[in-house]
């Protein structure tokens, strides 16, 4: 984190400080007091546990001096901010250890990320797994020394000189990009000094639970034209139990990795001839169709009209919408007959052009369009990740054209619909986030005010808790982000709802109001599953490939014990297909135990075994995916079971 010093949250006064604590109590002191001294005054146990303070809402070090009345909360490992401070400080501990073991390595940046941290290094050779073990061991030794962490402030140019004198050209370059009138904060522990805004733990002895995970490549400042650095990833936690649970989750996540299961279950593959694009195999495409056809029914039952727009549109359209100015680097372009075009990165402009082909009245609104629209975005190759991050994807995209007065009701109804759909897929834990206007945006602030108010009020009326994400909205409007929590506790952002007062006017969308005057509609951008590719990846990992009956690409495998039952097995499979189920027969001349084991690896919901006894009685012996033997039953009875389960 860049160590620019901001203004102090407390202005010095001649008053003696009165410190208000979170429980409402007030402690008075005879003069300026550090956060550490306040913690000690509250109790020795709290002082030992303290990692930082929050003074008037701002995180500060334990050494921070409070000189006037203030509100103070002591931050410990039990607070989310405390865990983040542990991780940030552990990143510095990593850099310290690397510099001790590999003095010629240069340090660059080391931020906190979800569940951990990383640090980028420039070094003459690749770090090896043995190096990571040695670095982690040295980190443990430095932590046990309980080195005091101190903060100092330097003028910008002095900080540049400090790091240049140490040969740390990357740190010097970072600081050089900061305005000259800024002061810079540095943190030191023993002989190692790093650039950082802070806060940090008071001493390295607070860092007890961490683990280095892996090394990856990363370009300096994320630019492929720059040097390739080595990024060491690590994780850090408040307790060993928390870290063990996380590592166990990672083991489970590896077993569920959709790329591995995609191969094992013969669902899809990707290859270098089409980077970031997917080759769907028959079983994978069957899974896709189950999701698409279900969503198509959701459209139909909730007043959406399905449309289809072209994939390539003239550059002038993207200039009018603002995409060319704000999204150009992510767009694939082409040209023909002296005209420039772009593959659409999103579907919304096409839906406005469809809307514009007729005269619309207020009586036509709200008008809801839906499309399974193919989009392309020029994602960096380093960001591609199986189905989760691709260059070509299909969105279950919908756009609602409505009056300003209809926005609130439409947003409330959409949230209820999304909750119902997610529950159908087995997701009942939803996280709601409201993202507000970014710095780079189009439209007037008054329109943004109305749009943000509408979304927040819609969430309140929906009765859900939500968090604000300032500055993370789209360039044309604020948005609600709906995130799912999967079977092993990971969070995936999928659905969105965006209120757009700008784009319809830019493309000339109008309706005739009750006053017979022309008005610009509000456009609501919404997607429930988002990218179909990504959602399928999430489903594969959520279920670990063991899909519920209605989603399973193959639902039943019919296995004969010997060739004497081959005709009967084929007839059973045909009857199941005629009843609407996805059934296959395995008539190979193999041992039945081999067939059962092989189809178990394919995670089919049911296996039906037929031998002479079942053939003579006209029954089937049914096994579940979990290995439970349901015994023999009439085929009609088994079909009734499937119908009941598929409709559940």
C-alpha positions in Angstrom: 0.0 0.0 0.0 1.4 3.4 -1.0 2.4 5.3 2.2 1.0 8.8 1.5 0.3 10.6 4.7 -3.2 12.2 4.9 -4.3 14.9 7.3 -4.7 13.9 10.9 -8.2 12.9 11.9 -7.9 14.9 15.1 -7.0 18.6 15.2 -4.8 19.6 18.1 -6.4 21.7 20.8 -5.6 22.9 24.3 -8.4 20.7 25.7 -7.5 17.5 27.6 -8.6 14.5 25.6 -11.8 12.7 26.6 -12.0 9.4 24.8 -15.4 7.9 24.1 -15.4 4.1 23.8 -17.8 1.9 21.8 -19.9 1.0 24.9 -20.6 4.7 25.4 -18.3 5.2 28.4 -15.8 8.0 28.4 -12.2 8.0 29.7 -10.4 11.3 30.4 -6.6 11.8 30.3 -4.4 14.6 31.6 -2.7 15.1 28.2 -2.1 13.6 24.8 -2.4 9.9 24.9 -1.5 7.0 22.5 -4.0 4.4 21.4 -1.8 1.8 23.2 -2.0 3.8 26.5 -5.8 4.0 26.2 -5.9 0.2 25.7 -3.7 -0.3 28.8 -6.0 2.0 30.8 -9.0 -0.1 29.8 -7.3 -3.4 30.8 -4.1 -5.4 30.4 -5.8 -8.2 28.5 -7.1 -5.7 25.9 -3.7 -4.1 25.6 -2.1 -7.5 24.8 -4.8 -8.3 22.2 -4.8 -4.9 20.6 -3.5 -4.6 17.0 -4.6 -1.1 16.0 -7.2 1.6 16.8 -10.0 3.3 15.0 -10.1 7.0 15.9 -13.2 8.8 14.7 -13.7 6.0 12.2 -10.1 6.0 10.8 -7.7 3.1 11.4 -4.5 4.1 13.0 -1.5 2.4 14.6 -1.3 1.7 18.3 1.4 4.5 18.6 -1.0 7.1 17.2 -1.3 10.1 19.6 -4.7 11.4 20.4 -4.6 15.1 21.4 -8.2 16.1 21.6 -11.6 14.6 22.3 -12.2 11.6 20.1 -14.2 8.4 19.7 -11.9 5.3 19.9 -12.4 1.6 19.2 -9.6 -0.8 19.9 -9.1 -3.3 17.0 -8.2 -6.9 17.8 -7.9 -10.1 15.7 -11.7 -10.6 16.4 -12.5 -7.6 14.1 -12.5 -8.0 10.3 -10.2 -4.9 10.2 -7.8 -6.7 12.6 -7.5 -9.7 10.3 -6.8 -7.4 7.4 -4.0 -5.7 9.4 -2.5 -9.1 10.3 -2.5 -10.0 6.6 -1.0 -6.6 5.6 1.7 -6.9 8.2 2.5 -10.5 7.2 3.1 -9.3 3.6 5.7 -7.0 5.0 7.1 -9.9 7.1 7.4 -11.9 3.8 9.3 -9.0 2.1 11.6 -8.8 5.2 12.4 -12.5 5.0 13.0 -12.4 1.3 15.5 -9.5 1.7 17.4 -11.4 4.4 17.6 -14.6 2.4 18.0 -13.0 -1.1 19.6 -9.6 -0.6 19.7 -8.9 -4.3 15.9 -9.3 -4.7 14.0 -6.0 -5.1 10.6 -5.5 -3.4 7.7 -3.8 -5.2 4.2 -4.0 -3.8 2.5 -6.3 -1.3 -1.3 -5.8 -0.8 -3.9 -7.7 1.1 -6.2 -9.8 -1.0 -9.2 -12.0 -0.2 -8.1 -14.6 2.4 -4.5 -13.5 2.3 -1.8 -11.4 0.7 0.9 -11.3 -2.0 4.1 -9.6 -2.6 5.9 -9.0 -6.0 9.6 -9.4 -6.3 12.2 -8.8 -8.9 14.9 -11.5 -8.7 17.5 -13.0 -11.1 16.1 -16.5 -11.0 12.7 -18.1 -10.3 11.9 -18.9 -6.7 11.6 -22.6 -6.1 9.3 -24.6 -3.7 12.4 -25.1 -1.5 12.8 -21.3 -1.5 9.3 -20.8 -0.3 9.9 -23.3 2.6 13.0 -21.4 3.6 11.2 -18.0 3.3 8.3 -19.2 5.5 10.8 -20.6 8.1 12.6 -17.2 8.2 9.3 -15.4 8.6 8.5 -17.6 11.6 11.9 -16.7 13.1 11.4 -13.0 12.6 7.9 -13.2 14.1 9.2 -14.9 17.2 11.8 -12.1 17.7 8.8 -9.8 18.4 10.4 -7.0 16.5 8.9 -3.6 17.2 7.3 -2.0 14.1 7.8 1.8 13.9 6.4 4.4 11.6 8.3 7.5 10.3 7.4 10.3 8.0 9.6 11.7 5.2 9.1 14.3 2.5 8.4 12.8 -0.9 11.8 13.5 -2.4 13.7 12.3 0.7 11.7 9.0 0.5 12.7 8.6 -3.1 16.4 9.1 -2.2 16.1 6.7 0.7 15.0 3.8 -1.5 17.3 4.7 -4.4 20.2 4.6 -2.0 19.2 1.1 -1.0 18.9 0.1 -4.7 15.1 -0.3 -4.5 14.3 1.2 -7.8 10.7 0.0 -7.9 9.8 1.6 -4.5 11.5 4.8 -5.7 9.5 4.8 -8.9 6.2 4.3 -6.9 7.0 7.3 -4.7 8.2 9.4 -7.6 4.7 9.2 -9.1 3.2 10.8 -5.9 2.8 14.6 -5.9 5.9 16.3 -4.5 4.1 18.1 -1.8 3.0 14.9 -0.2 4.6 13.4 2.9 5.4 9.6 2.8 5.0 7.1 5.6 7.5 4.3 6.1 7.4 1.3 8.4 10.5 -0.3 9.8 11.1 -3.6 11.7 14.7 -4.2 12.6 16.8 -3.4 9.5 13.9 -3.7 7.0 12.0 -0.6 6.0 9.0 -0.5 3.6 6.7 2.0 2.1 3.1 1.9 3.4 0.1 3.9 4.5 -0.5 1.5 7.4 -1.6 0.8 10.0 0.5 -2.2 11.0 0.7 -4.4 14.1 2.8 -3.0 16.9 5.3 -5.8 16.7 6.0 -8.9 14.6 5.1 -11.2 17.6 1.5 -10.6 16.7 2.0 -12.6 13.4 1.6 -16.2 14.4 -0.6 -18.0 11.8 0.5 -17.8 8.2 1.5 -20.0 5.2 3.0 -19.3 1.9 1.0 -20.9 -0.9 2.6 -20.5 -4.4 4.6 -18.4 -6.8 3.1 -16.9 -10.0 4.3 -14.4 -12.6 3.0 -10.8 -12.6 4.0 -7.8 -14.8 5.2 -4.7 -13.1 2.2 -2.4 -12.7 0.1 -4.9 -14.5 1.5 -3.9 -17.9 2.7 -6.7 -20.3 5.2 -4.3 -21.7 7.0 -4.2 -18.3 9.3 -6.7 -16.6 7.8 -10.0 -15.4 8.0 -10.1 -11.6 7.6 -13.1 -9.2 4.4 -12.9 -7.1 4.5 -14.9 -3.8 1.0 -15.6 -2.5 0.4 -16.3 1.2 -2.5 -16.6 3.6 -2.7 -15.3 7.2 -5.3 -15.8 9.9 -6.1 -14.8 13.5 -6.2 -18.5 14.7 -4.7 -21.8 13.6 -8.3 -23.2 13.5 -9.3 -20.5 11.0 -6.4 -21.3 8.8 -6.9 -25.0 9.0 -10.5 -24.5 8.0 -9.4 -22.4 5.0 -6.8 -24.9 3.9 -9.4 -27.7 4.1 -11.8 -25.6 2.0 -9.0 -25.2 -0.6 -8.6 -28.9 -0.7 -12.3 -29.3 -1.2 -12.2 -26.6 -3.9 -9.5 -28.4 -5.7 -11.6 -31.6 -5.8 -14.5 -29.5 -7.2 -12.4 -27.5 -9.7 -14.7 -27.1 -12.7 -11.8 -27.5 -15.1 -10.9 -30.9 -13.7 -14.5 -32.0 -13.5 -15.2 -30.7 -17.0 -12.6 -33.2 -18.3 -13.7 -36.1 -16.0 -17.4 -35.7 -16.8 -16.7 -34.9 -20.5 -18.5 -31.5 -20.4 -16.3 -29.1 -22.2 -12.7 -28.2 -23.0 -10.6 -25.1 -24.0 -7.5 -25.0 -26.1 -4.9 -22.5 -27.4 -6.5 -22.2 -30.9 -9.4 -20.3 -29.2 -8.0 -18.6 -26.0 -10.8 -17.7 -23.6 -13.5 -19.5 -25.6 -15.2 -22.8 -24.8 -15.8 -26.0 -26.8 -18.9 -27.6 -25.3 -19.3 -31.4 -25.5 -22.7 -33.1 -25.8 -23.1 -33.6 -22.1 -21.9 -30.1 -21.3 -24.3 -28.6 -23.8 -27.1 -30.7 -22.3 -26.3 -29.1 -19.0 -26.3 -25.7 -20.6 -29.7 -26.3 -22.2 -31.2 -27.2 -18.8 -30.2 -23.9 -17.5 -31.1 -21.9 -20.6 -34.6 -23.5 -21.0 -35.3 -23.0 -17.3 -34.4 -19.3 -17.6 -36.4 -19.0 -20.8 -39.4 -20.2 -18.8 -38.6 -17.5 -16.2 -38.6 -14.9 -18.9 -41.9 -16.1 -20.3 -43.7 -16.3 -16.9 -42.6 -12.9 -15.8 -43.5 -10.7 -18.7 -40.3 -10.7 -20.7 -40.3 -10.8 -24.5 -37.3 -12.6 -25.9 -35.3 -10.8 -28.6 -32.1 -11.3 -30.5 -29.6 -8.6 -31.6 -26.6 -8.7 -33.9 -23.1 -9.4 -32.6 -21.2 -6.8 -34.7 -22.3 -3.1 -34.6 -20.8 0.1 -36.1 -18.2 2.0 -34.1 -20.5 5.1 -34.2 -23.1 3.4 -32.0 -20.5 2.6 -29.4 -19.3 6.2 -29.5 -22.9 7.4 -28.8 -23.4 5.1 -25.9 -20.1 6.0 -24.3 -18.6 2.5 -24.5 -15.9 3.6 -27.1 -14.6 6.2 -24.7 -15.0 4.2 -21.5 -14.6 0.5 -22.5 -12.6 0.6 -25.7 -9.6 -1.5 -24.4 -12.0 -4.4 -23.6 -13.6 -4.5 -27.1 -12.7 -6.6 -30.1 -12.8 -4.6 -33.3 -13.0 -5.3 -37.0 -13.4 -3.4 -40.2 -15.1 -3.8 -43.6 -15.5 -1.5 -46.6 -13.9 1.4 -44.8 -16.2 1.1 -41.7 -15.1 0.2 -38.2 -17.1 -2.2 -36.1 -16.9 -3.8 -32.7 -18.1 -7.1 -31.4 -20.7 -6.3 -28.8 -19.3 -6.5 -25.2 -22.9 -6.1 -23.9 -26.4 -6.3 -25.2 -28.0 -3.1 -24.1 -27.5 -0.8 -27.2 -29.1 -3.4 -29.4 -32.2 -3.6 -27.2 -32.6 0.2 -27.4 -32.4 0.0 -31.2 -35.2 -2.7 -31.1 -37.2 -0.4 -28.7 -36.8 2.5 -31.1 -38.4 0.8 -34.1 -41.9 1.6 -32.9 -43.7 4.5 -31.4 -44.0 3.8 -27.7 -46.7 5.0 -25.3 -46.7 5.1 -21.5 -49.3 2.4 -21.8 -46.6 0.1 -23.3 -44.4 0.5 -20.2 -42.8 -1.3 -18.5 -41.5 -3.1 -21.6 -39.2 -6.0 -20.7 -36.8 -7.5 -23.2 -34.7 -10.6 -22.6 -31.9 -12.2 -24.6 -29.4 -15.0 -24.3 -26.9 -12.6 -26.0 -23.5 -13.7 -27.1 -20.9 -11.1 -26.0 -17.1 -10.8 -26.4 -14.6 -8.9 -24.3 -10.9 -8.7 -24.8 -9.8 -9.9 -21.4 -6.0 -10.0 -20.7 -4.7 -13.6 -21.2 -3.4 -13.7 -17.7 -6.9 -13.1 -16.3 -8.5 -16.0 -18.1 -9.6 -18.8 -15.9 -11.6 -21.7 -17.2 -15.3 -20.9 -17.4 -15.0 -18.3 -14.7 -13.2 -15.7 -16.9 -13.6 -16.0 -20.7 -13.5 -13.8 -23.7 -16.7 -15.0 -25.3 -19.8 -15.5 -23.2 -23.6 -15.5 -23.2 -25.6 -13.4 -20.8 -29.1 -14.0 -19.7 -29.5 -10.4 -20.4 -32.7 -8.4 -19.8 -33.6 -4.7 -20.1 -36.7 -3.1 -18.7 -37.9 0.2 -20.3 -40.1 2.1 -17.8 -41.1 5.4 -16.5 -39.3 7.0 -13.5 -42.3 6.2 -11.3 -42.1 2.5 -12.2 -38.4 2.0 -11.3 -38.9 1.2 -7.7 -41.6 -1.5 -8.2 -39.6 -3.1 -11.0 -36.5 -3.3 -8.8 -38.4 -4.8 -5.9 -40.1 -7.4 -8.2 -36.8 -8.3 -9.7 -35.1 -9.0 -6.4 -38.0 -11.3 -5.5 -37.7 -13.1 -8.8 -33.9 -13.5 -8.5 -34.3 -15.0 -5.0 -36.7 -17.5 -6.4 -34.4 -18.5 -9.2 -31.4 -18.9 -7.1 -33.3 -21.1 -4.6 -34.3 -23.3 -7.5 -30.6 -23.8 -8.3 -29.8 -24.6 -4.6 -28.5 -21.2 -3.5 -30.4 -19.7 -0.5 -27.6 -17.5 1.0 -27.5 -14.2 -1.0 -25.3 -11.2 -0.3 -26.5 -7.8 -1.5 -24.2 -5.0 -2.4 -25.1 -1.5 -3.7 -22.4 0.0 -6.0 -22.5 3.8 -6.4 -21.2 6.3 -9.0 -17.6 5.9 -10.2 -15.3 8.8 -10.9 -15.4 8.2 -14.7 -19.1 8.3 -15.6 -21.6 9.8 -17.9 -24.8 11.6 -17.0 -25.8 14.4 -14.6 -25.3 14.1 -10.9 -29.1 14.7 -10.4 -29.9 11.6 -12.4 -27.3 9.6 -10.4 -28.9 10.8 -7.2 -32.3 9.5 -8.3 -30.9 6.2 -9.6 -28.9 5.5 -6.4 -31.9 6.4 -4.2 -34.2 4.1 -6.2 -31.9 1.1 -5.8 -31.3 1.6 -2.1 -35.0 2.1 -1.5 -35.7 -1.1 -3.5 -33.4 -3.1 -1.3 -34.9 -1.7 1.9 -38.4 -2.6 0.6 -37.2 -6.1 -0.2 -36.3 -6.4 3.5 -32.7 -7.4 2.9 -29.4 -6.2 4.5 -26.9 -4.7 2.1 -23.6 -3.0 2.0 -22.5 0.0 0.1 -19.5 -0.1 -2.4 -18.7 3.6 -3.1 -17.4 4.2 -6.6 -17.9 0.7 -8.0 -21.0 1.3 -10.2 -21.0 1.1 -14.0 -20.0 4.2 -16.0 -23.7 4.7 -17.0 -25.4 3.9 -13.7 -25.3 2.5 -10.1 -26.0 -1.1 -9.6 -27.0 -3.8 -7.1 -24.8 -6.8 -7.1 -26.2 -10.1 -6.0 -23.7 -12.7 -4.8 -24.2 -16.4 -4.0 -22.5 -18.4 -1.3 -21.7 -21.9 -2.5 -21.6 -25.3 -0.8 -18.2 -24.7 0.7 -18.7 -21.1 1.7 -17.2 -19.2 -1.3 -18.9 -16.1 -2.6 -19.7 -15.6 -6.3 -21.1 -12.4 -7.7 -23.7 -13.2 -10.3 -26.8 -11.1 -10.7 -27.0 -7.4 -11.2 -29.6 -4.6 -11.5 -28.5 -1.2 -12.9 -30.6 1.9 -13.2 -29.6 3.9 -16.3 -30.9 7.4 -17.0 -28.3 8.2 -19.7 -28.1 5.6 -22.4 -31.7 5.7 -23.6 -31.5 9.4 -24.2 -28.1 9.1 -26.0 -29.7 6.7 -28.5 -33.0 8.6 -28.9 -35.3 6.3 -27.0 -38.7 8.0 -26.3 -42.3 7.3 -25.2 -45.4 9.4 -25.4 -46.6 10.3 -21.9 -50.1 10.9 -20.6 -49.5 14.6 -21.4 -49.0 13.7 -25.0 -45.4 15.0 -24.8 -42.3 12.9 -25.6 -40.3 11.6 -22.6 -37.1 9.5 -22.3 -37.6 6.1 -20.6 -35.5 4.8 -17.8 -33.6 1.7 -18.7 -33.0 -1.1 -16.1 -30.2 -3.4 -17.0 -30.5 -6.8 -15.2 -29.1 -10.3 -15.3 -29.8 -13.2 -13.0 -27.2 -15.8 -13.8 -25.0 -13.3 -15.6 -22.5 -15.1 -17.8 -23.9 -18.5 -18.6 -20.4 -19.9 -18.8 -19.4 -18.6 -15.4 -22.7 -19.7 -13.8 -22.2 -23.2 -15.2 -18.7 -23.2 -13.7 -20.2 -22.2 -10.4 -22.8 -24.9 -10.6 -20.2 -27.6 -11.4 -18.2 -26.6 -8.4 -21.2 -26.0 -6.1 -22.5 -29.6 -6.7 -19.0 -31.1 -7.3 -20.3 -32.5 -10.5 -23.1 -34.4 -8.7 -26.0 -32.4 -10.2 -29.5 -32.7 -8.9 -31.7 -34.9 -11.1 -33.3 -32.1 -13.1 -29.9 -30.7 -14.1 -27.8 -33.8 -14.6 -26.7 -34.2 -18.3 -27.3 -38.0 -18.0 -29.9 -39.0 -15.3 -29.9 -42.8 -15.5 -27.6 -45.5 -16.8 -29.1 -48.9 -17.5 -26.6 -51.7 -17.0 -27.0 -55.3 -18.0 -25.2 -58.1 -16.2 -24.7 -60.3 -19.2 -25.6 -60.3 -22.9 -28.8 -62.3 -22.1 -30.4 -59.1 -20.8 -29.1 -56.7 -23.5 -32.4 -56.4 -25.3 -34.3 -55.9 -22.0 -31.8 -53.2 -20.8 -32.1 -51.4 -24.2 -35.9 -51.5 -23.8 -35.8 -50.1 -20.3 -33.6 -47.2 -21.4 -35.9 -46.5 -24.3 -38.9 -46.4 -22.0 -37.1 -44.0 -19.7 -36.3 -41.7 -22.6 -39.9 -41.8 -23.8 -40.9 -40.8 -20.4 -38.7 -37.7 -20.8 -35.6 -38.7 -19.0 -32.0 -38.6 -20.1 -31.1 -42.3 -20.0 -28.3 -44.3 -21.6 -27.7 -48.0 -21.8 -24.3 -49.7 -21.2 -24.4 -53.0 -22.9 -20.7 -53.6 -23.0 -19.3 -57.1 -22.3 -17.7 -56.0 -19.0 -18.2 -57.1 -15.4 -21.1 -55.4 -13.7 -18.8 -54.1 -10.9 -16.6 -52.4 -13.5 -19.7 -50.7 -15.1 -21.0 -49.6 -11.8 -17.7 -48.1 -10.7 -17.3 -46.3 -14.1 -20.7 -44.7 -14.0 -20.3 -43.8 -10.4 -17.2 -41.7 -11.4 -19.6 -40.0 -13.9 -21.7 -39.0 -10.9 -25.0 -40.1 -12.5 -28.0 -39.7 -10.1 -29.2 -43.3 -10.7 -27.9 -46.6 -12.1 -30.4 -49.4 -13.0 -29.0 -52.9 -13.1 -30.9 -55.7 -14.9 -30.2 -59.4 -14.7 -32.1 -62.6 -15.5 -34.3 -62.1 -12.4 -35.3 -58.5 -13.3 -35.9 -59.5 -16.9 -38.2 -62.3 -16.0 -40.1 -60.2 -13.4 -40.2 -57.0 -15.6 -38.5 -55.0 -12.9 -35.3 -53.0 -12.4 -32.8 -53.0 -9.6 -32.1 -49.3 -8.6 -28.9 -47.8 -7.1 -28.5 -44.2 -6.1 -25.5 -42.0 -6.7 -24.6 -42.4 -3.1 -24.4 -46.1 -3.4 -27.7 -46.9 -1.7 -29.4 -50.1 -3.1 -33.1 -49.4 -3.4 -33.8 -52.9 -4.5 -36.0 -54.2 -7.3 -39.1 -52.2 -8.4 -41.4 -52.0 -11.3 -40.3 -49.7 -14.1 -43.5 -47.5 -13.7 -42.7 -47.2 -10.0 -39.2 -46.0 -10.8 -40.4 -43.5 -13.4 -42.9 -42.1 -10.8 -39.9 -41.7 -8.4 -38.0 -39.8 -11.1 -40.9 -37.6 -11.9 -41.4 -36.7 -8.3 -37.7 -35.9 -7.8 -37.3 -33.9 -11.0 -40.3 -31.8 -10.2 -39.2 -31.1 -6.6 
